[in-house]
Amino acid sequence: MSSIRITTSKGNLEKLLAEAKEKEKSYRERALKMYPWICAKCGREFDGKRLKELTVHHKDHNHDNNPPDGSNWELLCLYCHDNEHSRDQVADWYGGSGGDDDPGSFGNNPFKGLDALLKLKDGKERKQK
């Protein structure tokens, strides 16, 4: 088995981090100017020192998608932002959808085949053991 080794110098890594912070700062500042300083999920208001607890969430989870009108953003508090991403991780752990029969059941449908049993019972009585 081969492994890919990525090496970066300390200078390159610092440069990448600085670019990422600058990019984040630019869309965060724009979002804070566009939207009220309220968490879109829980409704908590933020100001002063607590404003740093308000984050910009990308609705499509693509951090490179930063349209000028802010349509891909919503302001979320740290807790709601963490919850939003945790829900996606849980869905991924369970395979996203629940299978072909019921996409919301996470692979387990306790009512699968019930309609056939009800039709069988209505049409003729089953033998009791």
Residue pairs with C-beta under 8 A, 6 or more apart in sequence:
8 16
24 56
27 56
27 66
27 73
28 55
28 56
30 66
30 70
31 56
31 70
31 73
31 75
32 51
32 54
32 75
34 70
34 73
35 70
35 73
35 74
35 75
36 75
37 45
37 46
37 47
37 51
37 54
37 75
38 44
38 45
38 46
38 75
39 46
39 54
39 75
39 76
39 77
39 80
40 57
40 74
40 75
40 76
40 80
41 76
41 77
41 80
41 83
41 84
42 77
42 79
42 80
44 77
46 53
46 54
46 77
53 77
53 78
54 75
54 76
54 77
55 75
55 76
55 77
55 78
55 81
56 73
56 74
56 75
56 76
57 73
57 74
57 75
57 76
57 81
57 84
58 65
58 66
58 72
58 73
59 72
59 73
59 74
60 72
61 88
62 72
65 72
66 72
66 73
76 84
94 106
94 107
95 106
95 107
97 103
97 104
98 104
98 105
98 106
98 107
98 108
98 109
99 105
99 107
99 109
101 109
101 112
102 109
102 112
120 126
